[in-house]
Amino acid sequence: MPLPSSGQISFSQLAAELGNACSNVSLRSYSACANLTSPDSIIELRGKSCIPTFGAGTWSAGGALASARYILAGTGTQNEGLAFGGYPNALCTEEYNGTSWSAGGALITGRRELAGAGTQNVGLAFGGNADGEIVNFTEEYNGTSWSAGGSMITAKRELAGAGTQNEGLSTGGQTVGGGNGFTEEYNGTSWSAGGNLITARFRVAGAGTQNAGLAMGGLSVSVVTVSCTEEYNGTSWSAGGALITARWGLAGAGTQNAGLAIGGSPSSTEEYNGTSWSTGGALLVGNRSLAGAGIQNSGLAFGGYPGSSSTQEYNKSITGKCLG
């Protein structure tokens, strides 16, 4: 699981997470990687309680998308990202390995303004705009190709997604009648109705899981840019801390208690701690209508208006102190 932003954890958890954060350095290098200067040996640290500390997050350039596009969807992690749909290449799927993108299996139905969830090898695509038609199609990805999943109850575009292929979450978006706050939950086969958003909106971002979701920003039904954040508990939404800067067309990543709001209009980065938002590192390329993936400490942003191929990676420096 991701490292908490504060509090003590076991050394085994710190070691496991630092193995990812420090690009799989050798065991005897963990202490240097985490700035754990005493003792030097990993073995001497076993059984101790460690406190991780995160520094400021910064964006760096990653490998460019092969197909430049915007209003696309994304999911996965920083080292195993998935990009699919969008405009102008609505069928295109690409897979990221932490360095470069490669072609994946094409969507069955090409579309833009869709949402995504899951991982690179177990992905989920739902809703969107297919040649001017708002659709309720769901597709499931197995790491190679897409197959048809259960249709959404309500066709929507410019919606938010979160969760996994077997526990997906859809909220917000526009229907044929306009913006709404409908929420739906996916069980790997079919969608069922969940609790409605307090503030109905579209061009909204999502993060987290089906039982601990996060919805942030967007445009209200009256087309007003909003800063509101809402948290989902698997049944209903409740108000969270407002974004510092109201925005739409943003991307989301992370969890309910460690969320990341990326880009949008206007474009900036904010970090959520489960209660309030704080300013994060500035994007190298400010974009809206982009896609996001990963967690707060190692995020991924790609694509964006007007047809960007930019990929950016977000990382927070980690230090630690071990006690006992």
N, C-alpha and C positions, 0 to 999 in steps of 0.2 A: 504494500500500500504506500501512497505518497507520504513523505515526511510531514509531520505536523509543523505549523509555523512557530509553536512554542511548546514548552513542557519537556519532560524527560521521556526518553524512549530506551529500549534495550539496545545494546551494542549490535546485536545481530540484525536489527532493523536498519540501524544507521549504516552498517556495512553493506547490506543488500542494496539500499537505495543509493549509496555513494558509488557502488559498482556501476550503476547506470549513469549517474550524474558525472562521473569521472571517466567515462568511456572505457569501462572495464579494465582499469589499471590492475596490476598484480596485487595480491593480498597484502604484501609487505609495503605497498605504496599507499594503502588507504589512509594511513595516519598523515602522510604528507599532503595528500589530496584534500583531506578535511581540515588541514591545519592543526592536526592533533600531534603536537611536537613531543609530548612526553606521556607514556613511553613510546619508543619508536616502533616496536614490534606489534603486529596485529594480535599475536597470541597473548601478550601481556594485557591487552585491553578486554579480553573476553570476560563476560559476567558483570561488566561495569555499566552504569547508567550514563547515557550520553545526551547532551542537549544540542540540537542542531540550530544554527543561526544562519539566516539567509541575508545576503547583501542585496544591493539594487539590481534589478533586472535590466538586461540590455539586449537589443536585437542585433543580429549579424546576418550577413547574406548567405543564403543557401543556394542549392542548384535550381536553375530556372525551370519552370514548367515547359514541357515540350509544346503544349498548346495554350497560348495566351487566352485568357477568358475572364469573365466576371459573372456575377450572380450564379455561382457554382456552389457545390456542397463539399464538405470535407469531414474526415473523421480519422481515428487512429492516434498515433503518437508521433513524436518528433523524429524518431528513427524508423517508423513504420507508418507513414501517412498515406491517406487515400483521398484523391481528388476526383470528382465525377460531375458530369453535367455542366451546365453553364452556357454562356453565349460568347462566341458564335459556335462553339463545338459541343453541341448538346449531347452527343452520344459518348464522348470521350471519357475514359477512365485512366488515371495515372497513379502509379505507386511510388512512394518515396522511401529510400533506404538510408536516409540521414545525410546523403551526399548528392544524389541525383534522382530524377524521375524516369520511370520506364512505363511503357504502355501496358495497361491492363485490359481486361475484357470490356467490350462496349456495353453500355446500357441497352436494354431491350427497347425502351422508349426514350428517345432523346428529349431532354427538357432542361429548362433553366428555372431559377427561383425555387429550387427544391431544397429539402433538408436531408441530413444524414445522421447516422449514429453507428456505434459499434467499433470494429477494428479493421485493419487492412485485410485480414483473412476471413473476417466474419462481419461484413458490413451490411448496412441497411440504407436504402434510398427511398424517399416517399414524398408524395405531393409534387407540386411544381406547375410549370407552364409549358405545355407541349404544342408548339405552333399556334399560340394564341388561345389554347384551350386549357382551363384550369383542371388539373387531373387529380385523381385519388389513388393512382397506381403506387404499389409498393414493390420493390425489388430487393433481393437478398444476394450478397456477394460471398463467394467461397474462396476468394483469393485468386481465382482464375476467370470465372464467368458469373454473370447475373442470372437469376431465375425469378419467376413471378412469386410474389408473396400475397398475403391477404390485402384486399383494397381497404383504404381508409373509409370511415363512415362519411366524412365530408371532404370533398375535393378542395384543396387549398394551395396557394402559392405564397411565397415570401413569408414562410413559416419558420419556426425554430425546432430543432431536434436535439435529443440527448439520449443517453442510455446505451443499450446494447441491442444486438439483433433479436435476442429472445426477450428482452425487457426494454423496449423502445418507448420514447416519449415524444409526442408532437404537441406543439401549442402555438397559439396565435396564427397569424397569416390572413390572407384574403380569400374569401369565397366568391362565388358569382355575385352574391349580394353585397360584398364589401368586406371591410375588416371585421374580425371577430376574435373572441377569446377562447374558442373551443380547445379543449385538451383531449387527446386520445392516447391510449396505452396499448402497446403491441406485445403479444405473448409468444411471438415466434410463428404464429399462424394467422391470427386475426386481431383487429383493433376493437377496443371498447372505449366507451366514454369515460373521461376523467373529469375532475373539477375545473370549472372555467377560470381563466385569469380574472383578477380583480379589474385590471385595465386592459380592455381589448386592444390589440395592436398588430401591426404587420411590419415587415422588415426588421424583425426582432431577432435577437441571438439567444441561444440556449447552451446549457452546460449541465454537467452532473449526471445523475441516474434517474431511473423511473420513480424511485422512492425518495430521492433527495435531489430534485431538479432545481435549476436556476434559469430565470428568464430576465433579460436585461435590455433596456432601451427600446427603440422602435418608433413607429408612427402610429398615433391613435386613429380611431375611426374618422375623426374630424381632421386628420392629416396634420396633427401637431406633434413635433418632436418631443419625446418623453425621456425622463431620466429614471423612471421607476424600475426597481428591481423586485422580483417576486420569487419566493421559495416554495417548492412543492414537496409535500410529505407523503406522496402516494395517493392522496385523497383530495386535498384542497391546497390552494395557494394562499400565502400570507405575505404581507409587505416586508421587504428587506430594506437595507440602506440604499438610498438613491445614488445613482452615478454622479460623479463630480460634474461631468459635462453630458448633458442630454444629447443623444445621437441616434441615428438610424443607419441601416446598412452595415452594421458592425458584425464581427464574428465573435464567437465565444469558445472557451476552452476551460478545462479544469473541473473542479468539483464545487458543490454548494458552499463549502467552507474555505475553498482556496480557488476561487474563480478568476478568469482572465477575460476582460473585455478588450477587443482588439479592433482598432481602426473605426471606420464608419464616417459619418459626416456630422460634425467635424472629426478628424482623424487623430486619435491618441490611444494610449494604453492605460488601463486601470486594473488594479488588483483588488480582489474581494477576500475578506477574512471571515466571512460568515455574518458580519455585522455591518461593516462599512467599506467603502472603496477608497483606495489611495492611488496616487499617481505612479505609473510605471514608466519604464524606459520608452523613449520616442521611437516610432517606426522609422526605419531607414527610408522607406517609400510609403508615404501616406496614402492609404487606399480605402475605398468603401466598396460594398458589394463583393467582399472577399470571403474566403473560407478559413476556418481555424481548426486546430487539432492539438492534442497533447494535454499537458497539465501546466499549472501556473509556473512551476520551476523550470520547465522545459517545453515551451509552447512552439507552435508552428502556425505561420500565416502565409497564405498563397493566393495568387490571382488578384482580381479587383478591377474596378472601373478605371479607365476605359479599355479593357482587354489587356491586363498586365500579366506577364509571365513571372513576376517577382515571387521569390520564396524567401521568407525571413524566419530565423530561429531565435527564440527567446530563452535566455538562460539567466539564472540567478546564482551568484557565487555562494558557496556553502562553507561555513566553518563549523567547528564543533568543540565541545568541551566534555571530557569524560570524567566522571566522579568515582570515588571509592577505590 
